[in-house]
């Protein structure tokens, strides 16, 4: 779904990743779990796309990354949590709708 939606799709995908991490135990998850969870949110993307978006989020200071046994693990930063909740704004990440 995301591929055809351009910038808006990418911004939404990044917000969903941040929200998934915010809801995860320890505020972290591996790329495989994120890929499956993104599909539940309507973002059917490749593992390469997940890795690219995780790298982008890390470059923005919204997550940290580490690789263990060839698997990328992302962890939410404080700023990433603020963006996920709407308390802060980050260019390139969709702002959440008020609940």
Secondary structure as the mmCIF struct_conf table of DSSP 4:
data_model
#
loop_
_struct_conf.conf_type_id
_struct_conf.id
_struct_conf.beg_label_comp_id
_struct_conf.beg_label_asym_id
_struct_conf.beg_label_seq_id
_struct_conf.end_label_comp_id
_struct_conf.end_label_asym_id
_struct_conf.end_label_seq_id
HELX_RH_3T_P HELX_RH_3T_P1 UNK A 2 UNK A 5
HELX_RH_AL_P HELX_RH_AL_P1 UNK A 6 UNK A 23
BEND BEND1 UNK A 24 UNK A 24
HELX_RH_3T_P HELX_RH_3T_P2 UNK A 25 UNK A 27
STRN STRN1 UNK A 28 UNK A 30
HELX_RH_AL_P HELX_RH_AL_P2 UNK A 31 UNK A 40
TURN_TY1_P TURN_TY1_P1 UNK A 41 UNK A 42
HELX_RH_AL_P HELX_RH_AL_P3 UNK A 47 UNK A 59
TURN_TY1_P TURN_TY1_P2 UNK A 60 UNK A 61
BEND BEND2 UNK A 62 UNK A 62
STRN STRN2 UNK A 63 UNK A 68
TURN_TY1_P TURN_TY1_P3 UNK A 69 UNK A 70
STRN STRN3 UNK A 71 UNK A 76
HELX_RH_AL_P HELX_RH_AL_P4 UNK A 78 UNK A 85
TURN_TY1_P TURN_TY1_P4 UNK A 86 UNK A 86
BEND BEND3 UNK A 87 UNK A 88
TURN_TY1_P TURN_TY1_P5 UNK A 91 UNK A 92
BEND BEND4 UNK A 93 UNK A 93
HELX_LH_PP_P HELX_LH_PP_P1 UNK A 94 UNK A 98
#
